[in-house]
Amino acid sequence: MSGTSDRKSDLEFAADLFKAADKLRGNLEPSEYKHVALGLIFLKYISDAFDALHARLSEEDGADPEDPDEYLAENVFWVPKEARWSYLQANAKRSEIQLEDGKKVDIGGLIDRAMEAIENVPSNESLKGVLPKNYGRPTLNKIMLGELIDLFSNIPMHDGGAKDLLGRVYEYFLSGFASTEGKRGGEFFTPRSVVRTLVDMLEPYEGRVYDPCCGSGGMFVQSEKFIEDHGGRRDAISVYGQEINHTTWRLAKMNLAVQGIDADIRWNNEGSFHRDELPDLRADFILANPPFNISDWGGERLRDDGRWKFGVPPVGNANFAWLQHIYHHLAPRGTAGVVLANGSMSSQQSGEGDIRTAMIKTDAIDAMVALPGQLFYSTQIPACLWILAKDKSANGHRDRRGEILFIDARDLGYMVDRVRREFREEDIAKIAGAYHRWRNKDHEEAYEDIPGFCKSVPIEEVSEGGNVLTPGRYVGSASVRDDDAVFEERFAALRQSLSEQFAASHELEDLINRAISSVETDG
């Protein structure tokens, strides 16, 4: 399958599959059911990929389809007999299964043994400690498990390999669970349209791609898809990441494996600030959606850290710690796209304004994009994109030193349902296109400011405006909304409006009094 129509049909298939699977979960919480369903999809993926190669090797002279080394050479996970999908499917509806060692288990226990068997294969070392192994717990409905296995058995193989459709199913399920879990779901999943916007702006064709808070790995998946869509080689990029939540790290490892992406994803429970797993990495592209406005990030223990090039970030908010950590990890010609809360564009609290001023003066900021509200599962507040660059004259691009591109995308997108918005393909193309026209020397269409949408602004003008980076200030919007104005501006405007209303009220009061006096006099 290939092309837009195929992807649409795949999406419809995944949506129908998710609805069917969701009906089976009964009273199980989405946060718990997520791991049940995603673990089985992963098991189906590696078993299908194994079966496809097994069938091919069986037809080749001199090949041994039962030799694990044959699979290692093809970058396919070896799946022992007791973990193969056909074996699980054959036993899915049985209440008791007799094992070769005499033990008896139900289908949950059989799945746990399958997961353990896969992890114990020496060539599957990258899966060690990753797969879920609690299907045998008494509280998990075994009839539901059997029905899920039957349901996932209907995911067909594709010519491109098991990962073709299964990868999209896995990604859709991640999105579906994030939506169902709400705020908690948003902690592990960045909406696809936001990731697509960043990827299409930065165009990571080749080099090192890094995410210091990678969640379930969506930034990497979309980067690889971008390369495929533009005829590039998947092996042209190297993927690196770090995640503080161990459960989310496991989701990322499975997600990337399903997508066929070879990645170096690290985990520790201290996080990127306090135990940077990749201290020497300098990435060509960094794509990140850090948690917004985190107050308990342990900043008091990092006051003298060498990453704070532009100023020591406040203890009570990690936004400018993330920006500086990311800038620190950029290669000399690297670019980064970072999703942050809107407050980061204008806040003056605890030295944040000074850090932002230093970043502007150093020419570290390439572009700013204001996003509409309701794009995220975890919060309804509007967010923005910071595009950072180490060298704004590099890579054959147009020399944009001393300028910042502002894009106001708050009016783009459509409501998927009553609580969440998404970008259309044309919305993403509009944002990325404006950035490319502004940045690239050889773009077929010259860049022009578009009133109300985008404007290229000298940093001197930004400095004169108090080093506030809200795009609505610069692009000439018809109306400046509350989320664009700093507090002092909002307060002054409100006071002016209130004064005018008081004055009008006094005038009306005088008019009424005069009218009453006139009536009394005439009477």
C-alpha positions, 0 to 999 in steps of 0.5 A: 500500500502507498499514497494518501488514499492508502493511509486514509484507509489504514487510518479508518481500519485502525479507528475501527479496530480501536473502537472494537478493542475499546468495547472489550476493556469493560471496567478496566481503566484506560491507563491499565488497558493501554498496556494490555492492548499495546503489548499484544499489538507488539507481540503480533508485530514481531511474530508477523515479521518473524513469520514473513522471514521464516517463510522466505528462508524456508524457500531459500537453498542453504538457509535455516529458518530456525537459526536465530542468526539468520534473523539477526542479520535481517534486523528481525527479532527471533521469536521462540515457538511458544511466543509465536502468534499462531500458538497464542491464537490456537490457545486463546479461548482455552481456559486451561493450557497444559505446558510441556513441563506439566504446568497448567496456565490460562491464556494470560499466563501463556502470554507472560511466558511468551513475553519472557521467552522473547526477552530471553533470546540473546539477540533480542537484548534491546527488548530486555525489561521492555515487554509487559508481563502481567497478563496472568494476574487474577484480576485481568479478564481472560475472556477479554484477552482471548477476544483481543487476540482474535481481534488483532489476528485480523490485522493483515500482513502487507507487502512492505512487512508487518510494520506497515499497517501494524505500525500505524495501528500502534500509533493510532492506539497510542493516540486513542489512549492519550485521548481517553486518559486526558491529562495523564495521556498527554504526558506520554503522547504529543498530538500527531499534527503538532509533531508533523508541524515541527518535523515539516518545519525542520526537515530532518533529512539526515544527521542526529535527531534527539529528544530529551523528553521523548515520551512514546517516541512520536517525534522519531516516528514522524521524522522517519515518515518524513524521510520516507515521504520525500524519497530519502533513506531511513538510515540517514538519521540516527535517533537518540532520546531520554525519558524519565518515566520507565513505563513511558520508556517501555512504550517508546521502545515498543513503538520504535521497534514496531516502526522498525526504527533503530534508536538509542533511547535511555532511561533513568529516574533522575531525568535529563537535567540531573543525569544527562545520559547523552552529555556529549551528544550534539544533535543536528535536529532536536524535537521536544515537547517538554512538560509545561511549567514544571515547578518541581524540577530540582533547579535549586541543585543546578544553580552553577550548571554549565548548560545555563548559557543565557542565565540561571533558570528559575527554581519554580519553572523549568521552561527556560531550563529546557530551552537551554538544555536543548540549545546546549545539545545542538551541533554547530549548525543544528536547529531545534523545535520546542513546544512550550506554554505561551507564558514563556514568550512574555513572562518576566518572573524570576529572571525569565525575561532576562534569559529571553533577552539574552537568547534574542541578543545572541540570535539563538531564536530563529522563529516563533509560532503561536498555536491555537488552544485545544491541540493537546490532550493534557491541557487546554491552554494555548502553546507555542513553538520555539525554533532555535538555531545555532547558526542562522547563516549556515547550511546554504540557507539565507542569512537571517542573522538579526531577524526573527520570523513570527507566525500566528497560527491561532486561527488554523485547524479544526475541531475534531470533537468538542474538546480538541483541535487538529491541524489539517494538512494544508494548515501544516503546509502553510506554517512550514511553507512560510518558514521555508520561504523565509529561511531557504535561499533556493525556494521557488517562491520568495518570502513575503510578510502576510498581514495577520499571519507572518512577519520577519522582524529585526531583533532591534524591534523586538528589543524595543518591544520589551523582548516579548516574543508573542507573534500577535504583537508583530504580524498585524493581527486585527485584534490582539487577544488576551493570551498575547498581551503581557499582564501590564498591557491587559491591566492598563487596557482594562483600567482604560475601558473601566474608566470609559464605562464609569465616565459614560455611566456618569454622563447617563446619570447626569442625563437622567437627572436633568430629564427628571428635573425637567419633568418636575419643572414642567409639572 
